[in-house]
Amino acid sequence: MNRILDQLARSGLLLDDLAKPILAGDTPPIEELVMALLVGAMDAHFVLAGDPNSSWNERRLSRMALAVAFLAAMAVLGGEE
């Protein structure tokens, strides 16, 4: 798990306020990581969906990635309720 989190912190998918503690060995709660990734996926989708120059295929792929992000969040956090 530590290797995965280290790679996530170095990937650029997380903001510095979450990546730096991971690299320092202090892992934030999983809920914060999931929400950060979900918000990033939503942001990317809406930027692409609102771009008149994006192709239909790019929009479709961003929507699929957003769906995968939501399903992954439900799978990771689903057992906590």
mmCIF file as gemmi writes it, N, C-alpha and C atoms, coordinates in Angstrom:
data_model
loop_
_atom_site.group_PDB
_atom_site.id
_atom_site.type_symbol
_atom_site.label_atom_id
_atom_site.label_alt_id
_atom_site.label_comp_id
_atom_site.label_asym_id
_atom_site.label_entity_id
_atom_site.label_seq_id
_atom_site.pdbx_PDB_ins_code
_atom_site.Cartn_x
_atom_site.Cartn_y
_atom_site.Cartn_z
_atom_site.occupancy
_atom_site.B_iso_or_equiv
_atom_site.pdbx_formal_charge
_atom_site.auth_seq_id
_atom_site.auth_asym_id
_atom_site.pdbx_PDB_model_num
ATOM 1 N N . MET Axp A 1 ? 0.829 -1.188 0 1 0 ? 1 A 1
ATOM 2 C CA . MET Axp A 1 ? 0 0 0 1 0 ? 1 A 1
ATOM 3 C C . MET Axp A 1 ? 0.879 1.26 0 1 0 ? 1 A 1
ATOM 4 N N . ASN Axp A 2 ? 1.98 1.215 0.74 1 0 ? 2 A 1
ATOM 5 C CA . ASN Axp A 2 ? 2.865 2.377 0.789 1 0 ? 2 A 1
ATOM 6 C C . ASN Axp A 2 ? 3.451 2.71 -0.579 1 0 ? 2 A 1
ATOM 7 N N . ARG Axp A 3 ? 3.789 1.675 -1.355 1 0 ? 3 A 1
ATOM 8 C CA . ARG Axp A 3 ? 4.329 1.918 -2.699 1 0 ? 3 A 1
ATOM 9 C C . ARG Axp A 3 ? 3.28 2.55 -3.601 1 0 ? 3 A 1
ATOM 10 N N . ILE Axp A 4 ? 2.041 2.096 -3.484 1 0 ? 4 A 1
ATOM 11 C CA . ILE Axp A 4 ? 0.964 2.659 -4.29 1 0 ? 4 A 1
ATOM 12 C C . ILE Axp A 4 ? 0.732 4.113 -3.92 1 0 ? 4 A 1
ATOM 13 N N . LEU Axp A 5 ? 0.691 4.395 -2.638 1 0 ? 5 A 1
ATOM 14 C CA . LEU Axp A 5 ? 0.486 5.77 -2.195 1 0 ? 5 A 1
ATOM 15 C C . LEU Axp A 5 ? 1.651 6.66 -2.607 1 0 ? 5 A 1
ATOM 16 N N . ASP Axp A 6 ? 2.861 6.131 -2.555 1 0 ? 6 A 1
ATOM 17 C CA . ASP Axp A 6 ? 4.027 6.892 -2.99 1 0 ? 6 A 1
ATOM 18 C C . ASP Axp A 6 ? 3.922 7.237 -4.474 1 0 ? 6 A 1
ATOM 19 N N . GLN Axp A 7 ? 3.513 6.272 -5.278 1 0 ? 7 A 1
ATOM 20 C CA . GLN Axp A 7 ? 3.342 6.521 -6.709 1 0 ? 7 A 1
ATOM 21 C C . GLN Axp A 7 ? 2.217 7.521 -6.958 1 0 ? 7 A 1
ATOM 22 N N . LEU Axp A 8 ? 1.147 7.425 -6.189 1 0 ? 8 A 1
ATOM 23 C CA . LEU Axp A 8 ? 0.037 8.369 -6.312 1 0 ? 8 A 1
ATOM 24 C C . LEU Axp A 8 ? 0.503 9.781 -5.986 1 0 ? 8 A 1
ATOM 25 N N . ALA Axp A 9 ? 1.283 9.921 -4.941 1 0 ? 9 A 1
ATOM 26 C CA . ALA Axp A 9 ? 1.777 11.241 -4.544 1 0 ? 9 A 1
ATOM 27 C C . ALA Axp A 9 ? 2.681 11.843 -5.608 1 0 ? 9 A 1
ATOM 28 N N . ARG Axp A 10 ? 3.415 11.02 -6.316 1 0 ? 10 A 1
ATOM 29 C CA . ARG Axp A 10 ? 4.335 11.502 -7.353 1 0 ? 10 A 1
ATOM 30 C C . ARG Axp A 10 ? 3.666 11.66 -8.718 1 0 ? 10 A 1
ATOM 31 N N . SER Axp A 11 ? 2.443 11.192 -8.861 1 0 ? 11 A 1
ATOM 32 C CA . SER Axp A 11 ? 1.768 11.173 -10.168 1 0 ? 11 A 1
ATOM 33 C C . SER Axp A 11 ? 1.266 12.532 -10.634 1 0 ? 11 A 1
ATOM 34 N N . GLY Axp A 12 ? 1.079 13.462 -9.72 1 0 ? 12 A 1
ATOM 35 C CA . GLY Axp A 12 ? 0.499 14.746 -10.091 1 0 ? 12 A 1
ATOM 36 C C . GLY Axp A 12 ? -1.015 14.765 -9.996 1 0 ? 12 A 1
ATOM 37 N N . LEU Axp A 13 ? -1.613 13.652 -9.591 1 0 ? 13 A 1
ATOM 38 C CA . LEU Axp A 13 ? -3.068 13.592 -9.454 1 0 ? 13 A 1
ATOM 39 C C . LEU Axp A 13 ? -3.565 14.257 -8.177 1 0 ? 13 A 1
ATOM 40 N N . LEU Axp A 14 ? -2.679 14.407 -7.204 1 0 ? 14 A 1
ATOM 41 C CA . LEU Axp A 14 ? -3.068 15.01 -5.929 1 0 ? 14 A 1
ATOM 42 C C . LEU Axp A 14 ? -2.446 16.395 -5.799 1 0 ? 14 A 1
ATOM 43 N N . LEU Axp A 15 ? -3.132 17.253 -5.091 1 0 ? 15 A 1
ATOM 44 C CA . LEU Axp A 15 ? -2.575 18.556 -4.774 1 0 ? 15 A 1
ATOM 45 C C . LEU Axp A 15 ? -1.452 18.385 -3.756 1 0 ? 15 A 1
ATOM 46 N N . ASP Axp A 16 ? -0.594 19.388 -3.644 1 0 ? 16 A 1
ATOM 47 C CA . ASP Axp A 16 ? 0.561 19.313 -2.744 1 0 ? 16 A 1
ATOM 48 C C . ASP Axp A 16 ? 0.172 19.091 -1.292 1 0 ? 16 A 1
ATOM 49 N N . ASP Axp A 17 ? -0.989 19.612 -0.864 1 0 ? 17 A 1
ATOM 50 C CA . ASP Axp A 17 ? -1.367 19.447 0.541 1 0 ? 17 A 1
ATOM 51 C C . ASP Axp A 17 ? -1.688 18 0.898 1 0 ? 17 A 1
ATOM 52 N N . LEU Axp A 18 ? -1.913 17.148 -0.094 1 0 ? 18 A 1
ATOM 53 C CA . LEU Axp A 18 ? -2.087 15.718 0.161 1 0 ? 18 A 1
ATOM 54 C C . LEU Axp A 18 ? -0.842 14.921 -0.233 1 0 ? 18 A 1
ATOM 55 N N . ALA Axp A 19 ? -0.139 15.372 -1.275 1 0 ? 19 A 1
ATOM 56 C CA . ALA Axp A 19 ? 1.022 14.615 -1.754 1 0 ? 19 A 1
ATOM 57 C C . ALA Axp A 19 ? 2.213 14.718 -0.8 1 0 ? 19 A 1
ATOM 58 N N . LYS Axp A 20 ? 2.462 15.907 -0.277 1 0 ? 20 A 1
ATOM 59 C CA . LYS Axp A 20 ? 3.63 16.091 0.6 1 0 ? 20 A 1
ATOM 60 C C . LYS Axp A 20 ? 3.57 15.234 1.864 1 0 ? 20 A 1
ATOM 61 N N . PRO Axp A 21 ? 2.424 15.161 2.566 1 0 ? 21 A 1
ATOM 62 C CA . PRO Axp A 21 ? 2.387 14.28 3.745 1 0 ? 21 A 1
ATOM 63 C C . PRO Axp A 21 ? 2.614 12.813 3.4 1 0 ? 21 A 1
ATOM 64 N N . ILE Axp A 22 ? 2.124 12.373 2.244 1 0 ? 22 A 1
ATOM 65 C CA . ILE Axp A 22 ? 2.341 10.978 1.836 1 0 ? 22 A 1
ATOM 66 C C . ILE Axp A 22 ? 3.832 10.726 1.638 1 0 ? 22 A 1
ATOM 67 N N . LEU Axp A 23 ? 4.492 11.65 0.959 1 0 ? 23 A 1
ATOM 68 C CA . LEU Axp A 23 ? 5.927 11.486 0.724 1 0 ? 23 A 1
ATOM 69 C C . LEU Axp A 23 ? 6.736 11.569 2.009 1 0 ? 23 A 1
ATOM 70 N N . ALA Axp A 24 ? 6.185 12.26 3.015 1 0 ? 24 A 1
ATOM 71 C CA . ALA Axp A 24 ? 6.851 12.359 4.309 1 0 ? 24 A 1
ATOM 72 C C . ALA Axp A 24 ? 6.531 11.165 5.209 1 0 ? 24 A 1
ATOM 73 N N . GLY Axp A 25 ? 5.655 10.265 4.734 1 0 ? 25 A 1
ATOM 74 C CA . GLY Axp A 25 ? 5.325 9.078 5.515 1 0 ? 25 A 1
ATOM 75 C C . GLY Axp A 25 ? 4.102 9.213 6.394 1 0 ? 25 A 1
ATOM 76 N N . ASP Axp A 26 ? 3.365 10.303 6.259 1 0 ? 26 A 1
ATOM 77 C CA . ASP Axp A 26 ? 2.157 10.527 7.058 1 0 ? 26 A 1
ATOM 78 C C . ASP Axp A 26 ? 0.951 10.488 6.13 1 0 ? 26 A 1
ATOM 79 N N . THR Axp A 27 ? 0.314 9.33 6.027 1 0 ? 27 A 1
ATOM 80 C CA . THR Axp A 27 ? -0.78 9.147 5.085 1 0 ? 27 A 1
ATOM 81 C C . THR Axp A 27 ? -2.065 9.797 5.58 1 0 ? 27 A 1
ATOM 82 N N . PRO Axp A 28 ? -2.67 10.661 4.744 1 0 ? 28 A 1
ATOM 83 C CA . PRO Axp A 28 ? -3.966 11.245 5.103 1 0 ? 28 A 1
ATOM 84 C C . PRO Axp A 28 ? -5.05 10.157 5.106 1 0 ? 28 A 1
ATOM 85 N N . PRO Axp A 29 ? -6.195 10.444 5.699 1 0 ? 29 A 1
ATOM 86 C CA . PRO Axp A 29 ? -7.289 9.456 5.671 1 0 ? 29 A 1
ATOM 87 C C . PRO Axp A 29 ? -7.675 9.102 4.235 1 0 ? 29 A 1
ATOM 88 N N . ILE Axp A 30 ? -8.042 7.864 4.023 1 0 ? 30 A 1
ATOM 89 C CA . ILE Axp A 30 ? -8.384 7.378 2.686 1 0 ? 30 A 1
ATOM 90 C C . ILE Axp A 30 ? -9.536 8.172 2.082 1 0 ? 30 A 1
ATOM 91 N N . GLU Axp A 31 ? -10.452 8.66 2.931 1 0 ? 31 A 1
ATOM 92 C CA . GLU Axp A 31 ? -11.584 9.443 2.431 1 0 ? 31 A 1
ATOM 93 C C . GLU Axp A 31 ? -11.106 10.721 1.737 1 0 ? 31 A 1
ATOM 94 N N . GLU Axp A 32 ? -10.082 11.348 2.277 1 0 ? 32 A 1
ATOM 95 C CA . GLU Axp A 32 ? -9.54 12.563 1.667 1 0 ? 32 A 1
ATOM 96 C C . GLU Axp A 32 ? -8.898 12.265 0.32 1 0 ? 32 A 1
ATOM 97 N N . LEU Axp A 33 ? -8.192 11.147 0.231 1 0 ? 33 A 1
ATOM 98 C CA . LEU Axp A 33 ? -7.563 10.775 -1.025 1 0 ? 33 A 1
ATOM 99 C C . LEU Axp A 33 ? -8.61 10.464 -2.09 1 0 ? 33 A 1
ATOM 100 N N . VAL Axp A 34 ? -9.631 9.713 -1.697 1 0 ? 34 A 1
ATOM 101 C CA . VAL Axp A 34 ? -10.694 9.359 -2.643 1 0 ? 34 A 1
ATOM 102 C C . VAL Axp A 34 ? -11.408 10.608 -3.127 1 0 ? 34 A 1
ATOM 103 N N . MET Axp A 35 ? -11.731 11.515 -2.22 1 0 ? 35 A 1
ATOM 104 C CA . MET Axp A 35 ? -12.427 12.741 -2.617 1 0 ? 35 A 1
ATOM 105 C C . MET Axp A 35 ? -11.56 13.595 -3.533 1 0 ? 35 A 1
ATOM 106 N N . ALA Axp A 36 ? -10.277 13.678 -3.264 1 0 ? 36 A 1
ATOM 107 C CA . ALA Axp A 36 ? -9.384 14.466 -4.117 1 0 ? 36 A 1
ATOM 108 C C . ALA Axp A 36 ? -9.342 13.88 -5.533 1 0 ? 36 A 1
ATOM 109 N N . LEU Axp A 37 ? -9.27 12.565 -5.648 1 0 ? 37 A 1
ATOM 110 C CA . LEU Axp A 37 ? -9.249 11.932 -6.96 1 0 ? 37 A 1
ATOM 111 C C . LEU Axp A 37 ? -10.582 12.091 -7.677 1 0 ? 37 A 1
ATOM 112 N N . LEU Axp A 38 ? -11.663 12.003 -6.919 1 0 ? 38 A 1
ATOM 113 C CA . LEU Axp A 38 ? -12.994 12.171 -7.497 1 0 ? 38 A 1
ATOM 114 C C . LEU Axp A 38 ? -13.198 13.593 -8.008 1 0 ? 38 A 1
ATOM 115 N N . VAL Axp A 39 ? -12.799 14.56 -7.223 1 0 ? 39 A 1
ATOM 116 C CA . VAL Axp A 39 ? -12.92 15.962 -7.643 1 0 ? 39 A 1
ATOM 117 C C . VAL Axp A 39 ? -12.051 16.225 -8.873 1 0 ? 39 A 1
ATOM 118 N N . GLY Axp A 40 ? -10.869 15.647 -8.909 1 0 ? 40 A 1
ATOM 119 C CA . GLY Axp A 40 ? -10.009 15.796 -10.082 1 0 ? 40 A 1
ATOM 120 C C . GLY Axp A 40 ? -10.628 15.201 -11.335 1 0 ? 40 A 1
ATOM 121 N N . ALA Axp A 41 ? -11.253 14.035 -11.203 1 0 ? 41 A 1
ATOM 122 C CA . ALA Axp A 41 ? -11.915 13.402 -12.345 1 0 ? 41 A 1
ATOM 123 C C . ALA Axp A 41 ? -13.104 14.235 -12.805 1 0 ? 41 A 1
ATOM 124 N N . MET Axp A 42 ? -13.853 14.77 -11.849 1 0 ? 42 A 1
ATOM 125 C CA . MET Axp A 42 ? -14.997 15.618 -12.202 1 0 ? 42 A 1
ATOM 126 C C . MET Axp A 42 ? -14.531 16.886 -12.907 1 0 ? 42 A 1
ATOM 127 N N . ASP Axp A 43 ? -13.486 17.498 -12.393 1 0 ? 43 A 1
ATOM 128 C CA . ASP Axp A 43 ? -12.947 18.714 -12.993 1 0 ? 43 A 1
ATOM 129 C C . ASP Axp A 43 ? -12.498 18.459 -14.428 1 0 ? 43 A 1
ATOM 130 N N . ALA Axp A 44 ? -11.752 17.386 -14.63 1 0 ? 44 A 1
ATOM 131 C CA . ALA Axp A 44 ? -11.273 17.06 -15.973 1 0 ? 44 A 1
ATOM 132 C C . ALA Axp A 44 ? -12.437 16.807 -16.922 1 0 ? 44 A 1
ATOM 133 N N . HIS Axp A 45 ? -13.448 16.109 -16.452 1 0 ? 45 A 1
ATOM 134 C CA . HIS Axp A 45 ? -14.604 15.825 -17.308 1 0 ? 45 A 1
ATOM 135 C C . HIS Axp A 45 ? -15.334 17.101 -17.704 1 0 ? 45 A 1
ATOM 136 N N . PHE Axp A 46 ? -15.597 17.97 -16.735 1 0 ? 46 A 1
ATOM 137 C CA . PHE Axp A 46 ? -16.365 19.165 -17.045 1 0 ? 46 A 1
ATOM 138 C C . PHE Axp A 46 ? -15.579 20.16 -17.902 1 0 ? 46 A 1
ATOM 139 N N . VAL Axp A 47 ? -14.264 20.202 -17.727 1 0 ? 47 A 1
ATOM 140 C CA . VAL Axp A 47 ? -13.453 21.062 -18.599 1 0 ? 47 A 1
ATOM 141 C C . VAL Axp A 47 ? -13.526 20.542 -20.027 1 0 ? 47 A 1
ATOM 142 N N . LEU Axp A 48 ? -13.392 19.253 -20.192 1 0 ? 48 A 1
ATOM 143 C CA . LEU Axp A 48 ? -13.435 18.665 -21.529 1 0 ? 48 A 1
ATOM 144 C C . LEU Axp A 48 ? -14.831 18.759 -22.133 1 0 ? 48 A 1
ATOM 145 N N . ALA Axp A 49 ? -15.853 18.521 -21.331 1 0 ? 49 A 1
ATOM 146 C CA . ALA Axp A 49 ? -17.227 18.57 -21.833 1 0 ? 49 A 1
ATOM 147 C C . ALA Axp A 49 ? -17.6 19.988 -22.273 1 0 ? 49 A 1
ATOM 148 N N . GLY Axp A 50 ? -17.035 20.995 -21.628 1 0 ? 50 A 1
ATOM 149 C CA . GLY Axp A 50 ? -17.343 22.369 -21.97 1 0 ? 50 A 1
ATOM 150 C C . GLY Axp A 50 ? -16.474 22.945 -23.073 1 0 ? 50 A 1
ATOM 151 N N . ASP Axp A 51 ? -15.512 22.183 -23.534 1 0 ? 51 A 1
ATOM 152 C CA . ASP Axp A 51 ? -14.602 22.665 -24.576 1 0 ? 51 A 1
ATOM 153 C C . ASP Axp A 51 ? -15.204 22.384 -25.947 1 0 ? 51 A 1
ATOM 154 N N . PRO Axp A 52 ? -15.52 23.425 -26.708 1 0 ? 52 A 1
ATOM 155 C CA . PRO Axp A 52 ? -16.117 23.186 -28.025 1 0 ? 52 A 1
ATOM 156 C C . PRO Axp A 52 ? -15.161 22.508 -29.007 1 0 ? 52 A 1
ATOM 157 N N . ASN Axp A 53 ? -13.873 22.511 -28.71 1 0 ? 53 A 1
ATOM 158 C CA . ASN Axp A 53 ? -12.897 21.879 -29.593 1 0 ? 53 A 1
ATOM 159 C C . ASN Axp A 53 ? -12.646 20.407 -29.265 1 0 ? 53 A 1
ATOM 160 N N . SER Axp A 54 ? -13.232 19.907 -28.18 1 0 ? 54 A 1
ATOM 161 C CA . SER Axp A 54 ? -13.005 18.498 -27.841 1 0 ? 54 A 1
ATOM 162 C C . SER Axp A 54 ? -13.865 17.614 -28.743 1 0 ? 54 A 1
ATOM 163 N N . SER Axp A 55 ? -13.312 16.475 -29.053 1 0 ? 55 A 1
ATOM 164 C CA . SER Axp A 55 ? -14.025 15.554 -29.946 1 0 ? 55 A 1
ATOM 165 C C . SER Axp A 55 ? -15.054 14.747 -29.16 1 0 ? 55 A 1
ATOM 166 N N . TRP Axp A 56 ? -15.94 14.119 -29.899 1 0 ? 56 A 1
ATOM 167 C CA . TRP Axp A 56 ? -16.953 13.276 -29.279 1 0 ? 56 A 1
ATOM 168 C C . TRP Axp A 56 ? -16.284 12.134 -28.527 1 0 ? 56 A 1
ATOM 169 N N . ASN Axp A 57 ? -15.228 11.589 -29.099 1 0 ? 57 A 1
ATOM 170 C CA . ASN Axp A 57 ? -14.526 10.472 -28.462 1 0 ? 57 A 1
ATOM 171 C C . ASN Axp A 57 ? -13.847 10.917 -27.162 1 0 ? 57 A 1
ATOM 172 N N . GLU Axp A 58 ? -13.245 12.105 -27.143 1 0 ? 58 A 1
ATOM 173 C CA . GLU Axp A 58 ? -12.626 12.621 -25.915 1 0 ? 58 A 1
ATOM 174 C C . GLU Axp A 58 ? -13.681 12.806 -24.817 1 0 ? 58 A 1
ATOM 175 N N . ARG Axp A 59 ? -14.827 13.334 -25.19 1 0 ? 59 A 1
ATOM 176 C CA . ARG Axp A 59 ? -15.911 13.522 -24.208 1 0 ? 59 A 1
ATOM 177 C C . ARG Axp A 59 ? -16.406 12.188 -23.673 1 0 ? 59 A 1
ATOM 178 N N . ARG Axp A 60 ? -16.531 11.218 -24.563 1 0 ? 60 A 1
ATOM 179 C CA . ARG Axp A 60 ? -16.983 9.891 -24.141 1 0 ? 60 A 1
ATOM 180 C C . ARG Axp A 60 ? -15.974 9.25 -23.195 1 0 ? 60 A 1
ATOM 181 N N . LEU Axp A 61 ? -14.689 9.361 -23.506 1 0 ? 61 A 1
ATOM 182 C CA . LEU Axp A 61 ? -13.657 8.789 -22.644 1 0 ? 61 A 1
ATOM 183 C C . LEU Axp A 61 ? -13.616 9.475 -21.28 1 0 ? 61 A 1
ATOM 184 N N . SER Axp A 62 ? -13.801 10.789 -21.256 1 0 ? 62 A 1
ATOM 185 C CA . SER Axp A 62 ? -13.786 11.488 -19.968 1 0 ? 62 A 1
ATOM 186 C C . SER Axp A 62 ? -14.995 11.097 -19.135 1 0 ? 62 A 1
ATOM 187 N N . ARG Axp A 63 ? -16.115 10.868 -19.78 1 0 ? 63 A 1
ATOM 188 C CA . ARG Axp A 63 ? -17.315 10.426 -19.044 1 0 ? 63 A 1
ATOM 189 C C . ARG Axp A 63 ? -17.114 9.019 -18.487 1 0 ? 63 A 1
ATOM 190 N N . MET Axp A 64 ? -16.472 8.15 -19.264 1 0 ? 64 A 1
ATOM 191 C CA . MET Axp A 64 ? -16.191 6.798 -18.782 1 0 ? 64 A 1
ATOM 192 C C . MET Axp A 64 ? -15.207 6.84 -17.61 1 0 ? 64 A 1
ATOM 193 N N . ALA Axp A 65 ? -14.195 7.698 -17.691 1 0 ? 65 A 1
ATOM 194 C CA . ALA Axp A 65 ? -13.232 7.823 -16.597 1 0 ? 65 A 1
ATOM 195 C C . ALA Axp A 65 ? -13.916 8.347 -15.338 1 0 ? 65 A 1
ATOM 196 N N . LEU Axp A 66 ? -14.851 9.265 -15.509 1 0 ? 66 A 1
ATOM 197 C CA . LEU Axp A 66 ? -15.599 9.781 -14.365 1 0 ? 66 A 1
ATOM 198 C C . LEU Axp A 66 ? -16.442 8.679 -13.732 1 0 ? 66 A 1
ATOM 199 N N . ALA Axp A 67 ? -17.071 7.865 -14.557 1 0 ? 67 A 1
ATOM 200 C CA . ALA Axp A 67 ? -17.861 6.747 -14.037 1 0 ? 67 A 1
ATOM 201 C C . ALA Axp A 67 ? -16.979 5.769 -13.266 1 0 ? 67 A 1
ATOM 202 N N . VAL Axp A 68 ? -15.806 5.468 -13.801 1 0 ? 68 A 1
ATOM 203 C CA . VAL Axp A 68 ? -14.875 4.562 -13.116 1 0 ? 68 A 1
ATOM 204 C C . VAL Axp A 68 ? -14.437 5.161 -11.778 1 0 ? 68 A 1
ATOM 205 N N . ALA Axp A 69 ? -14.2 6.472 -11.746 1 0 ? 69 A 1
ATOM 206 C CA . ALA Axp A 69 ? -13.8 7.129 -10.501 1 0 ? 69 A 1
ATOM 207 C C . ALA Axp A 69 ? -14.901 7.001 -9.451 1 0 ? 69 A 1
ATOM 208 N N . PHE Axp A 70 ? -16.146 7.202 -9.846 1 0 ? 70 A 1
ATOM 209 C CA . PHE Axp A 70 ? -17.255 7.064 -8.902 1 0 ? 70 A 1
ATOM 210 C C . PHE Axp A 70 ? -17.411 5.62 -8.437 1 0 ? 70 A 1
ATOM 211 N N . LEU Axp A 71 ? -17.304 4.673 -9.351 1 0 ? 71 A 1
ATOM 212 C CA . LEU Axp A 71 ? -17.416 3.267 -8.959 1 0 ? 71 A 1
ATOM 213 C C . LEU Axp A 71 ? -16.287 2.859 -8.018 1 0 ? 71 A 1
ATOM 214 N N . ALA Axp A 72 ? -15.086 3.333 -8.294 1 0 ? 72 A 1
ATOM 215 C CA . ALA Axp A 72 ? -13.96 3.022 -7.416 1 0 ? 72 A 1
ATOM 216 C C . ALA Axp A 72 ? -14.17 3.636 -6.038 1 0 ? 72 A 1
ATOM 217 N N . ALA Axp A 73 ? -14.679 4.872 -5.988 1 0 ? 73 A 1
ATOM 218 C CA . ALA Axp A 73 ? -14.941 5.516 -4.706 1 0 ? 73 A 1
ATOM 219 C C . ALA Axp A 73 ? -15.985 4.737 -3.926 1 0 ? 73 A 1
ATOM 220 N N . MET Axp A 74 ? -17.02 4.275 -4.618 1 0 ? 74 A 1
ATOM 221 C CA . MET Axp A 74 ? -18.058 3.488 -3.939 1 0 ? 74 A 1
ATOM 222 C C . MET Axp A 74 ? -17.483 2.166 -3.423 1 0 ? 74 A 1
ATOM 223 N N . ALA Axp A 75 ? -16.602 1.564 -4.181 1 0 ? 75 A 1
ATOM 224 C CA . ALA Axp A 75 ? -16.012 0.294 -3.76 1 0 ? 75 A 1
ATOM 225 C C . ALA Axp A 75 ? -15.092 0.478 -2.563 1 0 ? 75 A 1
ATOM 226 N N . VAL Axp A 76 ? -14.295 1.545 -2.587 1 0 ? 76 A 1
ATOM 227 C CA . VAL Axp A 76 ? -13.342 1.78 -1.507 1 0 ? 76 A 1
ATOM 228 C C . VAL Axp A 76 ? -14.046 2.206 -0.236 1 0 ? 76 A 1
ATOM 229 N N . LEU Axp A 77 ? -15.003 3.1 -0.365 1 0 ? 77 A 1
ATOM 230 C CA . LEU Axp A 77 ? -15.657 3.661 0.817 1 0 ? 77 A 1
ATOM 231 C C . LEU Axp A 77 ? -16.95 2.935 1.179 1 0 ? 77 A 1
ATOM 232 N N . GLY Axp A 78 ? -17.41 2.033 0.347 1 0 ? 78 A 1
ATOM 233 C CA . GLY Axp A 78 ? -18.686 1.358 0.589 1 0 ? 78 A 1
ATOM 234 C C . GLY Axp A 78 ? -18.725 0.517 1.847 1 0 ? 78 A 1
ATOM 235 N N . GLY Axp A 79 ? -17.617 -0.055 2.232 1 0 ? 79 A 1
ATOM 236 C CA . GLY Axp A 79 ? -17.584 -0.901 3.413 1 0 ? 79 A 1
ATOM 237 C C . GLY Axp A 79 ? -17.522 -0.131 4.724 1 0 ? 79 A 1
ATOM 238 N N . GLU Axp A 80 ? -17.42 1.177 4.656 1 0 ? 80 A 1
ATOM 239 C CA . GLU Axp A 80 ? -17.283 1.978 5.874 1 0 ? 80 A 1
ATOM 240 C C . GLU Axp A 80 ? -18.615 2.4 6.461 1 0 ? 80 A 1
ATOM 241 N N . GLU Axp A 81 ? -19.692 2.187 5.73 1 0 ? 81 A 1
ATOM 242 C CA . GLU Axp A 81 ? -21.007 2.622 6.251 1 0 ? 81 A 1
ATOM 243 C C . GLU Axp A 81 ? -21.663 1.522 7.036 1 0 ? 81 A 1
